[in-house]
Amino acid sequence: MLESAVAAGVAAAGGRALLGGVLPTPGAPLLIDRHGLDLGVVISASHNPYQDNGIKFFGADGFKLSDATELEIERTLEAGFASGSSIGRVQALHGALEDYLRALEEHFGGLDLSGRRIGIDCAHGATFHAAPEIFRRLGAEVDVMADAPDGRNINAGCGSTHLDPLIDLVRSQQLDVGFAFDGDGDRMLAIDRHGTVVDGDELIALAALHRQAPGVVVTVMTNFGFHTAMKAAGVEVATTPVGDRYVLEALRERGWDLGGEQSGHIIDMGFAPSGDGIAAALLTLEALGTSDLADRHAMHKLPQKLVNVQIAERGASTGAAVRAAVEAEQAALAGRGRVLVRPSGTEPLVRVVVEAPTAEEAEAVCERLVEVVRSEGR
């Protein structure tokens, strides 16, 4: 329904809408480049339930449109506009899935997964065909779950936001590794053979050391242990606000290839200017070589305590008392851990994150900060 509406709008304005079908989000920039297109549109609920479907735009350069351009689009829609002087066309873009798979094969051509037993959770989403196919083409034995999308079951109790089913699959079938994608396929979290979750921080660290990257871009949510490991390896780290668009902007500014988020958005600019869960999984296996993910030693994660504190208004800034408490706790943890207190951009919450050498210290510091945030909000 949404695809038809977007295509009709493009045609009404005189444009030519090519329907690429069900593909992971990173397929859009790849198709733009391969076919010389002017714009890419992805209809996606990302890692959310299907009711949250929205639209992602990619420009002719393959990058997401800027905030300013998206606001201009919204203003134009609200003001109303006339249809084009002539009607455009709507047609299928045949071979789009094969184009995407071919790009993966070309980028990871030397990767041989023969003998690997891999579990895949497709979140009933956009990776349901592409992910099992590329792993099989590269020689892996694949156990697949959540690969029957009906438009409404996307991310429902599965995928990168609900990892227990994949953990159970990896353990029960004694698989070597598991990969959980989100609904639109631009993020991935891994499960080692013991059933332990391996998040974006560890996966980026593993890739950075494998690639001998000069620098990586991560967000403020990245674990302090990541920074310690990269410093020891001589890898420069740039930090941005939360959001893959900010990671992308920083990568472009610095001319680096690798970056991402703890949530599993991992960007390899050498492949596509977008997070790509499948490419990130293949990069992880490439970095491991013949090693096991359970034996990874890329970084040591500090114990982390995160508490979401309810507030009255979304996006409200913290006051002087909270800022003073944060400065004091950060000073006490200097060189050993870190403190982050940030209002959520999407919910009426303040996120309090503390990382420290021990779980006990992290919890104690977090409790003190949470009390200050709550007191200020009363």
FENCOR-V538709 format. One record per residue. N is the residue number from 0. PSI is psi in whole degrees, -180 to 180 (none if undefined). Layout:
# FENCOR-V538709
n: [N N]
psi: [PSI PSI]
This chain:
# FENCOR-V538709
n: [0 1 2 3 4 5 6 7 8 9 10 11 12 13 14 15 16 17 18 19 20 21 22 23 24 25 26 27 28 29 30 31 32 33 34 35 36 37 38 39 40 41 42 43 44 45 46 47 48 49 50 51 52 53 54 55 56 57 58 59 60 61 62 63 64 65 66 67 68 69 70 71 72 73 74 75 76 77 78 79 80 81 82 83 84 85 86 87 88 89 90 91 92 93 94 95 96 97 98 99 100 101 102 103 104 105 106 107 108 109 110 111 112 113 114 115 116 117 118 119 120 121 122 123 124 125 126 127 128 129 130 131 132 133 134 135 136 137 138 139 140 141 142 143 144 145 146 147 148 149 150 151 152 153 154 155 156 157 158 159 160 161 162 163 164 165 166 167 168 169 170 171 172 173 174 175 176 177 178 179 180 181 182 183 184 185 186 187 188 189 190 191 192 193 194 195 196 197 198 199 200 201 202 203 204 205 206 207 208 209 210 211 212 213 214 215 216 217 218 219 220 221 222 223 224 225 226 227 228 229 230 231 232 233 234 235 236 237 238 239 240 241 242 243 244 245 246 247 248 249 250 251 252 253 254 255 256 257 258 259 260 261 262 263 264 265 266 267 268 269 270 271 272 273 274 275 276 277 278 279 280 281 282 283 284 285 286 287 288 289 290 291 292 293 294 295 296 297 298 299 300 301 302 303 304 305 306 307 308 309 310 311 312 313 314 315 316 317 318 319 320 321 322 323 324 325 326 327 328 329 330 331 332 333 334 335 336 337 338 339 340 341 342 343 344 345 346 347 348 349 350 351 352 353 354 355 356 357 358 359 360 361 362 363 364 365 366 367 368 369 370 371 372 373 374 375 376 377]
psi: [-47 -41 -44 -40 -44 -45 -40 -39 -41 -46 -38 -29 6 4 172 115 122 122 112 -8 -161 110 152 151 -44 -12 -28 -55 -32 -41 -37 -47 -44 -33 5 45 162 -26 147 139 126 124 119 143 7 -120 13 172 162 -25 -19 17 137 -164 133 133 139 134 179 -22 -1 -5 153 147 153 163 -41 -42 -40 -38 -37 -39 -45 -42 -39 -42 -41 -34 -23 151 156 151 167 165 -22 154 136 -152 154 126 160 142 92 141 12 -43 -43 -35 -44 -46 -38 -39 -40 -44 -41 -40 -34 36 -30 3 121 113 17 131 -12 134 113 133 138 127 111 3 23 41 -151 -13 4 -29 -47 -43 -55 -38 -46 -36 -39 -41 -30 5 0 154 123 131 121 139 163 52 31 68 138 11 -20 -15 7 130 10 97 22 178 -169 -12 -6 86 -14 -43 -39 -38 -45 -40 -47 -44 -47 -35 2 52 161 -36 157 148 127 123 161 179 -39 4 18 4 162 138 148 156 126 176 -17 -7 12 136 133 111 -178 -35 -50 -37 -39 -41 -44 -45 -39 -42 -40 -44 -11 50 138 -29 157 156 129 180 177 -16 -8 137 143 -32 -29 -47 -40 -45 -42 -38 -42 -30 -2 25 123 142 129 139 136 170 167 136 129 -25 -32 -36 -45 -45 -44 -38 -43 -43 -39 -12 25 165 -24 134 178 -166 157 -30 -11 0 113 124 125 99 -21 -16 -56 149 54 153 141 110 -41 -47 -37 -38 -43 -38 -39 -46 -37 -43 -34 -32 -123 2 169 141 -31 -19 18 147 32 -32 161 115 131 145 137 140 125 129 131 118 124 135 171 -33 131 133 2 138 157 154 -171 -38 -42 -44 -40 -41 -41 -46 -41 -45 -37 -39 -39 -27 3 124 -7 -19 -162 164 139 124 114 135 141 143 -11 -15 158 68 152 124 125 117 131 133 134 167 -28 154 -35 -44 -41 -43 -40 -46 -42 -43 -41 -43 -39 -42 -39 -43 -43 -40 -40 -31 -5 none]
